[in-house]
Amino acid sequence: MTDGHRPAGRLALHPDTRGVTLDGRTVRLSRKEFQILALLVAEPDTVHTAAELARRVWNFLLPPGGEPAIDVEVARIRAKLGHPPFLHSVHGEGHRLVSSALYAAETAHAEGADPE
């Protein structure tokens, strides 16, 4: 696809415009939020620590105690996406995109059912 469109179930990322669509609804994310979500989509089901996200997304070494800054970014993503069932925070470990929840929600959405 010429615009770099990367679908993941009901979620689609558009890297050229840093746009995101969820169930056909456009969601506006900041550059940092988009970069975090893009990494989680690229490596689903992998728990990424805050330090790893900072290093891999921004080539930045997170100082000790800096994890809340990443947690805030992920919380903003979750809120903007409407608290989707596929974006998880793993207490004491990090964050991940759960592919089975993403695709299960896609199937339920297509069938008109509630994914929860």
Biopython code that builds the backbone (N, CA, C, O; Angstrom):
import numpy as np
from Bio.PDB.StructureBuilder import StructureBuilder

atoms = [
    (1, "MET", "N", (0.832, -1.168, 0.000)),
    (1, "MET", "CA", (0.000, 0.000, 0.000)),
    (1, "MET", "C", (0.881, 1.237, 0.000)),
    (1, "MET", "O", (1.867, 1.296, 0.736)),
    (2, "THR", "N", (0.553, 2.183, -0.782)),
    (2, "THR", "CA", (1.451, 3.303, -0.995)),
    (2, "THR", "C", (1.526, 4.278, 0.172)),
    (2, "THR", "O", (2.529, 4.978, 0.307)),
    (3, "ASP", "N", (0.501, 4.350, 1.021)),
    (3, "ASP", "CA", (0.551, 5.315, 2.120)),
    (3, "ASP", "C", (1.147, 4.735, 3.393)),
    (3, "ASP", "O", (1.154, 5.406, 4.425)),
    (4, "GLY", "N", (1.649, 3.498, 3.346)),
    (4, "GLY", "CA", (2.235, 2.882, 4.521)),
    (4, "GLY", "C", (1.198, 2.364, 5.500)),
    (4, "GLY", "O", (1.537, 2.026, 6.634)),
    (5, "HIS", "N", (-0.048, 2.296, 5.088)),
    (5, "HIS", "CA", (-1.171, 1.838, 5.909)),
    (5, "HIS", "C", (-0.837, 0.453, 6.468)),
    (5, "HIS", "O", (-0.511, -0.463, 5.712)),
    (6, "ARG", "N", (-0.920, 0.302, 7.804)),
    (6, "ARG", "CA", (-0.648, -0.981, 8.446)),
    (6, "ARG", "C", (-1.849, -1.396, 9.264)),
    (6, "ARG", "O", (-2.040, -0.911, 10.380)),
    (7, "PRO", "N", (-2.679, -2.306, 8.713)),
    (7, "PRO", "CA", (-3.852, -2.735, 9.482)),
    (7, "PRO", "C", (-3.487, -3.766, 10.540)),
    (7, "PRO", "O", (-2.570, -4.566, 10.350)),
    (8, "ALA", "N", (-4.198, -3.745, 11.640)),
    (8, "ALA", "CA", (-4.062, -4.751, 12.691)),
    (8, "ALA", "C", (-5.468, -4.974, 13.238)),
    (8, "ALA", "O", (-5.862, -4.359, 14.229)),
    (9, "GLY", "N", (-6.214, -5.849, 12.590)),
    (9, "GLY", "CA", (-7.590, -6.058, 13.012)),
    (9, "GLY", "C", (-8.403, -4.808, 12.761)),
    (9, "GLY", "O", (-8.390, -4.266, 11.656)),
    (10, "ARG", "N", (-9.109, -4.347, 13.776)),
    (10, "ARG", "CA", (-9.936, -3.143, 13.652)),
    (10, "ARG", "C", (-9.112, -1.868, 13.692)),
    (10, "ARG", "O", (-9.636, -0.784, 13.437)),
    (11, "LEU", "N", (-7.845, -1.984, 14.004)),
    (11, "LEU", "CA", (-6.959, -0.841, 14.167)),
    (11, "LEU", "C", (-6.080, -0.703, 12.936)),
    (11, "LEU", "O", (-5.513, -1.691, 12.469)),
    (12, "ALA", "N", (-5.957, 0.511, 12.402)),
    (12, "ALA", "CA", (-5.073, 0.745, 11.265)),
    (12, "ALA", "C", (-4.199, 1.958, 11.551)),
    (12, "ALA", "O", (-4.686, 3.007, 11.972)),
    (13, "LEU", "N", (-2.901, 1.796, 11.316)),
    (13, "LEU", "CA", (-1.953, 2.888, 11.484)),
    (13, "LEU", "C", (-1.546, 3.402, 10.118)),
    (13, "LEU", "O", (-1.340, 2.628, 9.183)),
    (14, "HIS", "N", (-1.436, 4.704, 10.015)),
    (14, "HIS", "CA", (-1.036, 5.361, 8.775)),
    (14, "HIS", "C", (0.242, 6.151, 9.056)),
    (14, "HIS", "O", (0.173, 7.335, 9.383)),
    (15, "PRO", "N", (1.410, 5.508, 8.932)),
    (15, "PRO", "CA", (2.677, 6.151, 9.313)),
    (15, "PRO", "C", (2.979, 7.451, 8.575)),
    (15, "PRO", "O", (3.581, 8.358, 9.149)),
    (16, "ASP", "N", (2.574, 7.554, 7.322)),
    (16, "ASP", "CA", (2.873, 8.767, 6.566)),
    (16, "ASP", "C", (2.209, 10.001, 7.162)),
    (16, "ASP", "O", (2.743, 11.106, 7.061)),
    (17, "THR", "N", (1.059, 9.821, 7.774)),
    (17, "THR", "CA", (0.325, 10.953, 8.349)),
    (17, "THR", "C", (0.247, 10.881, 9.867)),
    (17, "THR", "O", (-0.314, 11.771, 10.506)),
    (18, "ARG", "N", (0.808, 9.823, 10.443)),
    (18, "ARG", "CA", (0.695, 9.537, 11.881)),
    (18, "ARG", "C", (-0.769, 9.448, 12.297)),
    (18, "ARG", "O", (-1.132, 9.772, 13.428)),
    (19, "GLY", "N", (-1.600, 9.000, 11.359)),
    (19, "GLY", "CA", (-3.015, 8.833, 11.641)),
    (19, "GLY", "C", (-3.310, 7.430, 12.119)),
    (19, "GLY", "O", (-2.582, 6.485, 11.813)),
    (20, "VAL", "N", (-4.382, 7.305, 12.868)),
    (20, "VAL", "CA", (-4.836, 6.015, 13.376)),
    (20, "VAL", "C", (-6.338, 5.954, 13.158)),
    (20, "VAL", "O", (-7.052, 6.927, 13.406)),
    (21, "THR", "N", (-6.815, 4.802, 12.691)),
    (21, "THR", "CA", (-8.256, 4.593, 12.640)),
    (21, "THR", "C", (-8.584, 3.348, 13.451)),
    (21, "THR", "O", (-7.855, 2.356, 13.423)),
    (22, "LEU", "N", (-9.683, 3.423, 14.164)),
    (22, "LEU", "CA", (-10.184, 2.306, 14.949)),
    (22, "LEU", "C", (-11.655, 2.178, 14.623)),
    (22, "LEU", "O", (-12.436, 3.093, 14.884)),
    (23, "ASP", "N", (-12.037, 1.049, 14.054)),
    (23, "ASP", "CA", (-13.419, 0.826, 13.623)),
    (23, "ASP", "C", (-13.892, 1.942, 12.685)),
    (23, "ASP", "O", (-15.049, 2.360, 12.736)),
    (24, "GLY", "N", (-12.987, 2.414, 11.837)),
    (24, "GLY", "CA", (-13.315, 3.448, 10.869)),
    (24, "GLY", "C", (-13.314, 4.857, 11.424)),
    (24, "GLY", "O", (-13.532, 5.813, 10.680)),
    (25, "ARG", "N", (-13.073, 5.002, 12.715)),
    (25, "ARG", "CA", (-13.045, 6.314, 13.376)),
    (25, "ARG", "C", (-11.604, 6.805, 13.443)),
    (25, "ARG", "O", (-10.715, 6.080, 13.891)),
    (26, "THR", "N", (-11.375, 8.038, 12.997)),
    (26, "THR", "CA", (-10.041, 8.622, 13.043)),
    (26, "THR", "C", (-9.720, 9.057, 14.461)),
    (26, "THR", "O", (-10.527, 9.702, 15.130)),
    (27, "VAL", "N", (-8.522, 8.691, 14.907)),
    (27, "VAL", "CA", (-8.067, 9.051, 16.246)),
    (27, "VAL", "C", (-6.776, 9.853, 16.093)),
    (27, "VAL", "O", (-5.849, 9.429, 15.403)),
    (28, "ARG", "N", (-6.728, 10.994, 16.732)),
    (28, "ARG", "CA", (-5.547, 11.846, 16.661)),
    (28, "ARG", "C", (-4.622, 11.520, 17.818)),
    (28, "ARG", "O", (-5.023, 11.571, 18.981)),
    (29, "LEU", "N", (-3.384, 11.184, 17.493)),
    (29, "LEU", "CA", (-2.364, 10.906, 18.504)),
    (29, "LEU", "C", (-1.206, 11.871, 18.324)),
    (29, "LEU", "O", (-0.954, 12.351, 17.219)),
    (30, "SER", "N", (-0.509, 12.149, 19.401)),
    (30, "SER", "CA", (0.715, 12.941, 19.305)),
    (30, "SER", "C", (1.789, 12.079, 18.640)),
    (30, "SER", "O", (1.608, 10.873, 18.468)),
    (31, "ARG", "N", (2.882, 12.694, 18.276)),
    (31, "ARG", "CA", (3.990, 11.957, 17.661)),
    (31, "ARG", "C", (4.479, 10.849, 18.594)),
    (31, "ARG", "O", (4.680, 9.715, 18.159)),
    (32, "LYS", "N", (4.670, 11.173, 19.870)),
    (32, "LYS", "CA", (5.145, 10.175, 20.840)),
    (32, "LYS", "C", (4.137, 9.036, 21.001)),
    (32, "LYS", "O", (4.512, 7.864, 21.022)),
    (33, "GLU", "N", (2.877, 9.386, 21.113)),
    (33, "GLU", "CA", (1.844, 8.358, 21.262)),
    (33, "GLU", "C", (1.816, 7.447, 20.044)),
    (33, "GLU", "O", (1.727, 6.226, 20.182)),
    (34, "PHE", "N", (1.889, 8.029, 18.863)),
    (34, "PHE", "CA", (1.869, 7.229, 17.641)),
    (34, "PHE", "C", (3.063, 6.285, 17.596)),
    (34, "PHE", "O", (2.916, 5.117, 17.237)),
    (35, "GLN", "N", (4.236, 6.779, 17.956)),
    (35, "GLN", "CA", (5.440, 5.947, 17.914)),
    (35, "GLN", "C", (5.344, 4.768, 18.876)),
    (35, "GLN", "O", (5.762, 3.659, 18.542)),
    (36, "ILE", "N", (4.804, 4.998, 20.053)),
    (36, "ILE", "CA", (4.625, 3.897, 21.012)),
    (36, "ILE", "C", (3.635, 2.880, 20.454)),
    (36, "ILE", "O", (3.907, 1.679, 20.461)),
    (37, "LEU", "N", (2.495, 3.352, 19.974)),
    (37, "LEU", "CA", (1.482, 2.437, 19.445)),
    (37, "LEU", "C", (2.023, 1.660, 18.248)),
    (37, "LEU", "O", (1.744, 0.469, 18.116)),
    (38, "ALA", "N", (2.781, 2.301, 17.388)),
    (38, "ALA", "CA", (3.350, 1.618, 16.219)),
    (38, "ALA", "C", (4.266, 0.476, 16.644)),
    (38, "ALA", "O", (4.245, -0.589, 16.028)),
    (39, "LEU", "N", (5.067, 0.678, 17.685)),
    (39, "LEU", "CA", (5.935, -0.393, 18.169)),
    (39, "LEU", "C", (5.104, -1.531, 18.761)),
    (39, "LEU", "O", (5.396, -2.701, 18.515)),
    (40, "LEU", "N", (4.089, -1.203, 19.527)),
    (40, "LEU", "CA", (3.244, -2.248, 20.112)),
    (40, "LEU", "C", (2.522, -3.049, 19.027)),
    (40, "LEU", "O", (2.366, -4.264, 19.152)),
    (41, "VAL", "N", (2.083, -2.372, 17.966)),
    (41, "VAL", "CA", (1.422, -3.066, 16.847)),
    (41, "VAL", "C", (2.424, -3.932, 16.092)),
    (41, "VAL", "O", (2.095, -5.042, 15.673)),
    (42, "ALA", "N", (3.642, -3.430, 15.917)),
    (42, "ALA", "CA", (4.666, -4.175, 15.171)),
    (42, "ALA", "C", (5.098, -5.438, 15.903)),
    (42, "ALA", "O", (5.521, -6.407, 15.273)),
    (43, "GLU", "N", (4.994, -5.432, 17.235)),
    (43, "GLU", "CA", (5.421, -6.580, 18.037)),
    (43, "GLU", "C", (4.320, -6.950, 19.028)),
    (43, "GLU", "O", (4.480, -6.782, 20.237)),
    (44, "PRO", "N", (3.198, -7.458, 18.504)),
    (44, "PRO", "CA", (2.076, -7.785, 19.393)),
    (44, "PRO", "C", (2.430, -8.913, 20.351)),
    (44, "PRO", "O", (3.282, -9.755, 20.068)),
    (45, "ASP", "N", (1.758, -8.903, 21.482)),
    (45, "ASP", "CA", (1.886, -9.934, 22.507)),
    (45, "ASP", "C", (3.229, -9.915, 23.231)),
    (45, "ASP", "O", (3.512, -10.806, 24.031)),
    (46, "THR", "N", (4.046, -8.921, 22.962)),
    (46, "THR", "CA", (5.329, -8.764, 23.638)),
    (46, "THR", "C", (5.184, -7.662, 24.676)),
    (46, "THR", "O", (4.738, -6.560, 24.358)),
    (47, "VAL", "N", (5.559, -7.957, 25.913)),
    (47, "VAL", "CA", (5.524, -6.935, 26.960)),
    (47, "VAL", "C", (6.780, -6.079, 26.807)),
    (47, "VAL", "O", (7.902, -6.584, 26.804)),
    (48, "HIS", "N", (6.562, -4.777, 26.681)),
    (48, "HIS", "CA", (7.666, -3.824, 26.542)),
    (48, "HIS", "C", (7.745, -2.987, 27.814)),
    (48, "HIS", "O", (6.763, -2.359, 28.209)),
    (49, "THR", "N", (8.910, -2.978, 28.452)),
    (49, "THR", "CA", (9.084, -2.147, 29.637)),
    (49, "THR", "C", (9.116, -0.681, 29.218)),
    (49, "THR", "O", (9.324, -0.357, 28.049)),
    (50, "ALA", "N", (8.908, 0.194, 30.195)),
    (50, "ALA", "CA", (8.974, 1.629, 29.926)),
    (50, "ALA", "C", (10.359, 2.001, 29.413)),
    (50, "ALA", "O", (10.482, 2.791, 28.477)),
    (51, "ALA", "N", (11.400, 1.438, 30.017)),
    (51, "ALA", "CA", (12.769, 1.734, 29.588)),
    (51, "ALA", "C", (12.998, 1.284, 28.146)),
    (51, "ALA", "O", (13.646, 1.982, 27.366)),
    (52, "GLU", "N", (12.467, 0.127, 27.802)),
    (52, "GLU", "CA", (12.617, -0.377, 26.436)),
    (52, "GLU", "C", (11.868, 0.502, 25.440)),
    (52, "GLU", "O", (12.387, 0.806, 24.366)),
    (53, "LEU", "N", (10.658, 0.908, 25.789)),
    (53, "LEU", "CA", (9.895, 1.784, 24.900)),
    (53, "LEU", "C", (10.643, 3.096, 24.670)),
    (53, "LEU", "O", (10.744, 3.562, 23.535)),
    (54, "ALA", "N", (11.162, 3.688, 25.736)),
    (54, "ALA", "CA", (11.912, 4.947, 25.596)),
    (54, "ALA", "C", (13.141, 4.749, 24.714)),
    (54, "ALA", "O", (13.433, 5.580, 23.854)),
    (55, "ARG", "N", (13.854, 3.656, 24.924)),
    (55, "ARG", "CA", (15.076, 3.398, 24.156)),
    (55, "ARG", "C", (14.765, 3.113, 22.690)),
    (55, "ARG", "O", (15.415, 3.658, 21.798)),
    (56, "ARG", "N", (13.782, 2.269, 22.445)),
    (56, "ARG", "CA", (13.500, 1.850, 21.065)),
    (56, "ARG", "C", (12.720, 2.883, 20.273)),
    (56, "ARG", "O", (12.910, 3.007, 19.063)),
    (57, "VAL", "N", (11.857, 3.616, 20.931)),
    (57, "VAL", "CA", (11.032, 4.585, 20.219)),
    (57, "VAL", "C", (11.780, 5.901, 20.023)),
    (57, "VAL", "O", (11.717, 6.498, 18.948)),
    (58, "TRP", "N", (12.490, 6.357, 21.062)),
    (58, "TRP", "CA", (13.121, 7.676, 20.989)),
    (58, "TRP", "C", (14.633, 7.639, 21.129)),
    (58, "TRP", "O", (15.277, 8.688, 21.149)),
    (59, "ASN", "N", (15.220, 6.422, 21.227)),
    (59, "ASN", "CA", (16.663, 6.299, 21.430)),
    (59, "ASN", "C", (17.086, 7.105, 22.670)),
    (59, "ASN", "O", (18.062, 7.854, 22.646)),
    (60, "PHE", "N", (16.329, 6.927, 23.730)),
    (60, "PHE", "CA", (16.491, 7.702, 24.950)),
    (60, "PHE", "C", (16.629, 6.740, 26.124)),
    (60, "PHE", "O", (15.832, 5.814, 26.270)),
    (61, "LEU", "N", (17.643, 6.961, 26.963)),
    (61, "LEU", "CA", (17.789, 6.150, 28.163)),
    (61, "LEU", "C", (16.935, 6.767, 29.271)),
    (61, "LEU", "O", (17.153, 7.904, 29.688)),
    (62, "LEU", "N", (15.985, 6.007, 29.721)),
    (62, "LEU", "CA", (15.063, 6.464, 30.753)),
    (62, "LEU", "C", (15.795, 6.507, 32.093)),
    (62, "LEU", "O", (16.374, 5.504, 32.508)),
    (63, "PRO", "N", (15.779, 7.645, 32.771)),
    (63, "PRO", "CA", (16.450, 7.705, 34.076)),
    (63, "PRO", "C", (15.690, 6.881, 35.112)),
    (63, "PRO", "O", (14.500, 6.617, 34.938)),
    (64, "PRO", "N", (16.362, 6.475, 36.180)),
    (64, "PRO", "CA", (15.656, 5.747, 37.243)),
    (64, "PRO", "C", (14.451, 6.549, 37.721)),
    (64, "PRO", "O", (14.553, 7.751, 37.964)),
    (65, "GLY", "N", (13.318, 5.882, 37.852)),
    (65, "GLY", "CA", (12.097, 6.541, 38.285)),
    (65, "GLY", "C", (11.346, 7.238, 37.156)),
    (65, "GLY", "O", (10.352, 7.917, 37.410)),
    (66, "GLY", "N", (11.805, 7.082, 35.910)),
    (66, "GLY", "CA", (11.177, 7.755, 34.781)),
    (66, "GLY", "C", (10.021, 7.003, 34.154)),
    (66, "GLY", "O", (9.409, 7.491, 33.204)),
    (67, "GLU", "N", (9.710, 5.821, 34.670)),
    (67, "GLU", "CA", (8.653, 4.991, 34.096)),
    (67, "GLU", "C", (7.291, 5.681, 34.024)),
    (67, "GLU", "O", (6.564, 5.474, 33.052)),
    (68, "PRO", "N", (6.919, 6.495, 35.018)),
    (68, "PRO", "CA", (5.601, 7.137, 34.934)),
    (68, "PRO", "C", (5.406, 7.992, 33.678)),
    (68, "PRO", "O", (4.279, 8.135, 33.204)),
    (69, "ALA", "N", (6.464, 8.552, 33.142)),
    (69, "ALA", "CA", (6.326, 9.354, 31.916)),
    (69, "ALA", "C", (5.821, 8.491, 30.769)),
    (69, "ALA", "O", (4.976, 8.936, 29.993)),
    (70, "ILE", "N", (6.316, 7.282, 30.647)),
    (70, "ILE", "CA", (5.864, 6.362, 29.597)),
    (70, "ILE", "C", (4.456, 5.873, 29.920)),
    (70, "ILE", "O", (3.613, 5.762, 29.030)),
    (71, "ASP", "N", (4.205, 5.583, 31.186)),
    (71, "ASP", "CA", (2.870, 5.130, 31.593)),
    (71, "ASP", "C", (1.805, 6.174, 31.250)),
    (71, "ASP", "O", (0.695, 5.821, 30.852)),
    (72, "VAL", "N", (2.135, 7.438, 31.400)),
    (72, "VAL", "CA", (1.204, 8.517, 31.063)),
    (72, "VAL", "C", (0.926, 8.519, 29.563)),
    (72, "VAL", "O", (-0.222, 8.679, 29.148)),
    (73, "GLU", "N", (1.968, 8.343, 28.744)),
    (73, "GLU", "CA", (1.776, 8.302, 27.291)),
    (73, "GLU", "C", (0.850, 7.146, 26.909)),
    (73, "GLU", "O", (-0.051, 7.319, 26.088)),
    (74, "VAL", "N", (1.066, 5.975, 27.496)),
    (74, "VAL", "CA", (0.234, 4.807, 27.194)),
    (74, "VAL", "C", (-1.196, 5.039, 27.681)),
    (74, "VAL", "O", (-2.149, 4.650, 27.007)),
    (75, "ALA", "N", (-1.351, 5.662, 28.833)),
    (75, "ALA", "CA", (-2.698, 5.958, 29.338)),
    (75, "ALA", "C", (-3.425, 6.918, 28.394)),
    (75, "ALA", "O", (-4.633, 6.791, 28.196)),
    (76, "ARG", "N", (-2.707, 7.869, 27.816)),
    (76, "ARG", "CA", (-3.320, 8.789, 26.849)),
    (76, "ARG", "C", (-3.755, 8.047, 25.593)),
    (76, "ARG", "O", (-4.834, 8.300, 25.056)),
    (77, "ILE", "N", (-2.910, 7.126, 25.125)),
    (77, "ILE", "CA", (-3.272, 6.322, 23.948)),
    (77, "ILE", "C", (-4.552, 5.550, 24.242)),
    (77, "ILE", "O", (-5.495, 5.556, 23.451)),
    (78, "ARG", "N", (-4.567, 4.887, 25.391)),
    (78, "ARG", "CA", (-5.723, 4.071, 25.778)),
    (78, "ARG", "C", (-6.989, 4.930, 25.835)),
    (78, "ARG", "O", (-8.037, 4.523, 25.335)),
    (79, "ALA", "N", (-6.896, 6.104, 26.436)),
    (79, "ALA", "CA", (-8.063, 6.988, 26.548)),
    (79, "ALA", "C", (-8.533, 7.456, 25.174)),
    (79, "ALA", "O", (-9.734, 7.470, 24.905)),
    (80, "LYS", "N", (-7.610, 7.834, 24.313)),
    (80, "LYS", "CA", (-7.985, 8.318, 22.988)),
    (80, "LYS", "C", (-8.612, 7.216, 22.140)),
    (80, "LYS", "O", (-9.462, 7.487, 21.292)),
    (81, "LEU", "N", (-8.193, 5.972, 22.371)),
    (81, "LEU", "CA", (-8.758, 4.847, 21.624)),
    (81, "LEU", "C", (-10.041, 4.322, 22.270)),
    (81, "LEU", "O", (-10.657, 3.389, 21.753)),
    (82, "GLY", "N", (-10.446, 4.909, 23.390)),
    (82, "GLY", "CA", (-11.684, 4.478, 24.041)),
    (82, "GLY", "C", (-11.507, 3.262, 24.924)),
    (82, "GLY", "O", (-12.424, 2.449, 25.047)),
    (83, "HIS", "N", (-10.356, 3.123, 25.536)),
    (83, "HIS", "CA", (-10.031, 2.016, 26.446)),
    (83, "HIS", "C", (-10.276, 0.656, 25.794)),
    (83, "HIS", "O", (-11.092, -0.130, 26.276)),
    (84, "PRO", "N", (-9.566, 0.382, 24.696)),
    (84, "PRO", "CA", (-9.786, -0.872, 23.975)),
    (84, "PRO", "C", (-9.311, -2.088, 24.767)),
    (84, "PRO", "O", (-8.385, -1.981, 25.571)),
    (85, "PRO", "N", (-9.935, -3.232, 24.544)),
    (85, "PRO", "CA", (-9.559, -4.437, 25.278)),
    (85, "PRO", "C", (-8.221, -5.031, 24.841)),
    (85, "PRO", "O", (-7.731, -5.964, 25.477)),
    (86, "PHE", "N", (-7.627, -4.517, 23.782)),
    (86, "PHE", "CA", (-6.389, -5.101, 23.267)),
    (86, "PHE", "C", (-5.122, -4.400, 23.738)),
    (86, "PHE", "O", (-4.025, -4.883, 23.457)),
    (87, "LEU", "N", (-5.232, -3.285, 24.441)),
    (87, "LEU", "CA", (-4.058, -2.558, 24.922)),
    (87, "LEU", "C", (-3.954, -2.757, 26.426)),
    (87, "LEU", "O", (-4.769, -2.241, 27.190)),
    (88, "HIS", "N", (-2.938, -3.516, 26.842)),
    (88, "HIS", "CA", (-2.813, -3.905, 28.243)),
    (88, "HIS", "C", (-1.561, -3.315, 28.879)),
    (88, "HIS", "O", (-0.518, -3.174, 28.240)),
    (89, "SER", "N", (-1.696, -2.980, 30.149)),
    (89, "SER", "CA", (-0.548, -2.665, 30.989)),
    (89, "SER", "C", (-0.370, -3.859, 31.919)),
    (89, "SER", "O", (-1.323, -4.306, 32.557)),
    (90, "VAL", "N", (0.842, -4.366, 31.991)),
    (90, "VAL", "CA", (1.150, -5.514, 32.843)),
    (90, "VAL", "C", (1.840, -4.968, 34.080)),
    (90, "VAL", "O", (2.974, -4.494, 34.005)),
    (91, "HIS", "N", (1.162, -5.031, 35.215)),
    (91, "HIS", "CA", (1.654, -4.422, 36.451)),
    (91, "HIS", "C", (3.093, -4.842, 36.758)),
    (91, "HIS", "O", (3.410, -6.031, 36.813)),
    (92, "GLY", "N", (3.942, -3.859, 36.955)),
    (92, "GLY", "CA", (5.334, -4.116, 37.311)),
    (92, "GLY", "C", (6.211, -4.552, 36.154)),
    (92, "GLY", "O", (7.408, -4.775, 36.337)),
    (93, "GLU", "N", (5.630, -4.678, 34.950)),
    (93, "GLU", "CA", (6.419, -5.152, 33.818)),
    (93, "GLU", "C", (6.439, -4.171, 32.658)),
    (93, "GLU", "O", (7.516, -3.758, 32.227)),
    (94, "GLY", "N", (5.279, -3.789, 32.143)),
    (94, "GLY", "CA", (5.267, -2.900, 30.990)),
    (94, "GLY", "C", (3.924, -2.905, 30.279)),
    (94, "GLY", "O", (2.870, -3.036, 30.902)),
    (95, "HIS", "N", (3.987, -2.760, 28.964)),
    (95, "HIS", "CA", (2.778, -2.603, 28.156)),
    (95, "HIS", "C", (2.849, -3.530, 26.945)),
    (95, "HIS", "O", (3.929, -3.861, 26.457)),
    (96, "ARG", "N", (1.654, -3.944, 26.468)),
    (96, "ARG", "CA", (1.604, -4.800, 25.283)),
    (96, "ARG", "C", (0.271, -4.637, 24.564)),
    (96, "ARG", "O", (-0.733, -4.218, 25.141)),
    (97, "LEU", "N", (0.303, -4.980, 23.302)),
    (97, "LEU", "CA", (-0.907, -5.070, 22.502)),
    (97, "LEU", "C", (-1.217, -6.557, 22.391)),
    (97, "LEU", "O", (-0.387, -7.332, 21.916)),
    (98, "VAL", "N", (-2.401, -6.955, 22.825)),
    (98, "VAL", "CA", (-2.785, -8.368, 22.841)),
    (98, "VAL", "C", (-3.523, -8.682, 21.546)),
    (98, "VAL", "O", (-4.666, -8.269, 21.351)),
    (99, "SER", "N", (-2.849, -9.421, 20.663)),
    (99, "SER", "CA", (-3.415, -9.666, 19.336)),
    (99, "SER", "C", (-4.707, -10.468, 19.394)),
    (99, "SER", "O", (-5.620, -10.203, 18.612)),
    (100, "SER", "N", (-4.814, -11.441, 20.296)),
    (100, "SER", "CA", (-6.045, -12.238, 20.347)),
    (100, "SER", "C", (-7.232, -11.360, 20.725)),
    (100, "SER", "O", (-8.330, -11.562, 20.205)),
    (101, "ALA", "N", (-7.041, -10.395, 21.614)),
    (101, "ALA", "CA", (-8.124, -9.479, 21.987)),
    (101, "ALA", "C", (-8.450, -8.537, 20.834)),
    (101, "ALA", "O", (-9.614, -8.200, 20.616)),
    (102, "LEU", "N", (-7.434, -8.114, 20.102)),
    (102, "LEU", "CA", (-7.653, -7.221, 18.966)),
    (102, "LEU", "C", (-8.481, -7.922, 17.900)),
    (102, "LEU", "O", (-9.456, -7.363, 17.399)),
    (103, "TYR", "N", (-8.092, -9.151, 17.550)),
    (103, "TYR", "CA", (-8.814, -9.864, 16.502)),
    (103, "TYR", "C", (-10.139, -10.434, 16.994)),
    (103, "TYR", "O", (-11.077, -10.564, 16.208)),
    (104, "ALA", "N", (-10.239, -10.781, 18.294)),
    (104, "ALA", "CA", (-11.513, -11.231, 18.840)),
    (104, "ALA", "C", (-12.510, -10.075, 18.805)),
    (104, "ALA", "O", (-13.685, -10.261, 18.490)),
    (105, "ALA", "N", (-12.025, -8.891, 19.130)),
    (105, "ALA", "CA", (-12.888, -7.710, 19.080)),
    (105, "ALA", "C", (-13.301, -7.426, 17.642)),
    (105, "ALA", "O", (-14.425, -6.990, 17.397)),
    (106, "GLU", "N", (-12.400, -7.671, 16.685)),
    (106, "GLU", "CA", (-12.722, -7.461, 15.271)),
    (106, "GLU", "C", (-13.842, -8.408, 14.845)),
    (106, "GLU", "O", (-14.774, -7.997, 14.153)),
    (107, "THR", "N", (-13.756, -9.662, 15.254)),
    (107, "THR", "CA", (-14.757, -10.653, 14.892)),
    (107, "THR", "C", (-16.105, -10.297, 15.513)),
    (107, "THR", "O", (-17.136, -10.341, 14.842)),
    (108, "ALA", "N", (-16.090, -9.945, 16.798)),
    (108, "ALA", "CA", (-17.335, -9.579, 17.476)),
    (108, "ALA", "C", (-17.926, -8.322, 16.847)),
    (108, "ALA", "O", (-19.142, -8.218, 16.685)),
    (109, "HIS", "N", (-17.069, -7.370, 16.493)),
    (109, "HIS", "CA", (-17.537, -6.130, 15.866)),
    (109, "HIS", "C", (-18.195, -6.441, 14.522)),
    (109, "HIS", "O", (-19.252, -5.894, 14.205)),
    (110, "ALA", "N", (-17.582, -7.305, 13.744)),
    (110, "ALA", "CA", (-18.120, -7.667, 12.429)),
    (110, "ALA", "C", (-19.458, -8.377, 12.562)),
    (110, "ALA", "O", (-20.326, -8.256, 11.697)),
    (111, "GLU", "N", (-19.620, -9.123, 13.658)),
    (111, "GLU", "CA", (-20.865, -9.864, 13.877)),
    (111, "GLU", "C", (-21.907, -9.027, 14.623)),
    (111, "GLU", "O", (-23.026, -9.487, 14.852)),
    (112, "GLY", "N", (-21.538, -7.792, 15.002)),
    (112, "GLY", "CA", (-22.463, -6.925, 15.710)),
    (112, "GLY", "C", (-22.603, -7.235, 17.178)),
    (112, "GLY", "O", (-23.552, -6.777, 17.814)),
    (113, "ALA", "N", (-21.677, -8.007, 17.737)),
    (113, "ALA", "CA", (-21.742, -8.377, 19.151)),
    (113, "ALA", "C", (-20.851, -7.474, 19.994)),
    (113, "ALA", "O", (-19.967, -6.794, 19.474)),
    (114, "ASP", "N", (-21.091, -7.478, 21.272)),
    (114, "ASP", "CA", (-20.238, -6.757, 22.206)),
    (114, "ASP", "C", (-18.988, -7.593, 22.431)),
    (114, "ASP", "O", (-19.110, -8.758, 22.808)),
    (115, "PRO", "N", (-17.743, -7.031, 22.209)),
    (115, "PRO", "CA", (-16.526, -7.823, 22.338)),
    (115, "PRO", "C", (-16.180, -8.191, 23.754)),
    (115, "PRO", "O", (-15.283, -9.012, 23.947)),
    (116, "GLU", "N", (-16.825, -7.644, 24.753)),
    (116, "GLU", "CA", (-16.469, -7.942, 26.135)),
    (116, "GLU", "C", (-17.223, -9.144, 26.636)),
    (116, "GLU", "O", (-17.051, -9.545, 27.787)),
]
sb = StructureBuilder()
sb.init_structure("model")
sb.init_model(0)
sb.init_chain("A")
sb.init_seg("    ")
for serial, (resi, resn, name, xyz) in enumerate(atoms, 1):
    if name == "N":
        sb.init_residue(resn, " ", resi, " ")
    sb.init_atom(name, np.array(xyz, "f"), 0.0, 1.0, " ", f" {name:<3s}", serial, name[0])
structure = sb.get_structure()
